[in-house]
Amino acid sequence: VATDPAIASIVFDRDARTYAVTVSVSVRPANDASATIVRRYFQVPVVVTESGARAATLPSEVAQPSTAVDLQLGYKFRVANHPIGTSANQFLAALLTGNGEVARYLTPGVSIAPIVPAPYRSIALTDVLSSVDLSASNSAAPRSDGDVVRLLITASLKITDAESVNGQYALTMTSRGGRWEVSAIDSTPLFAATAPRSGVNSSTTSAPSPSTPKSAPSTSASTSVAPAQAPAPSQTPGSSLPAVGEVPLFSPSGN
């Protein structure tokens, strides 16, 4: 059983005038509804002619499209068992599952609306990366009001009892009154060249409208930081599409 089809990548070969289209689907055995759902990827060459688009061959299963190794994000430290992770977890649970009030986790003056209806039944944080070292050695002293930390949250978002997806949120967190509050859902992640220095306030972006990753109820996953190098960020291979008029996208009849 295959569900949730999505485009994973599109690459245009100008010499062959062919698109390599990779799609992904969630797959489980048809005779076992409780089996683990896995994401699989299939690639098919598509040729566009005057008579329309045609698949040149049957789809072939391939590995997940590779990620770029030259793109470095600015989240250098892994967080575990730290209050900032608990705050982020509770905020995302309220945003994505309706479990709690979003406003209580926000910096004063910031407005972020919950997603209605809530798309997920529950969320569970699987990884928390930070722009600042929040390890035990640095977390004993309370942060000053106004200190800013950028987080990259990876969460498992439960849709049904048998189905869940992974989602990522880049958050700007600000310290106030001994607690961490959400100042923004960042529209772009923090890149290495712009990462703020530890313990120094950084400018925050205004809170954009939340995107729609899949989430799950808050699991009180607190997080403290054991400084560890964050894994290299991922990037979907960019598609290289032909210029308008190079390849006809429709037949003369308009079909």
Secondary structure, DSSP 4 states (H G I P E B T S, - for coil): -EEEEEEEEEEEETTTTEEEEEEEEEE--TT-TTSPPEEEEEEEEEEEETTEEEESS--EEEPPPP--SS--BS--EEE-B-HHHHHHHHHHHHHHH--S-GGGGBPTT---PPPSS---SEEEEEEEEESS--SHHHHSSPPPTT-EEEEEEEEEEESSSS-EEEEEEEEEEEEETTEEEEEEE-SSPPBGGGPPPTT-----PPPPPP------------B-EE--PPPPPP-PPPP-PPPTTTS-SS-TT--
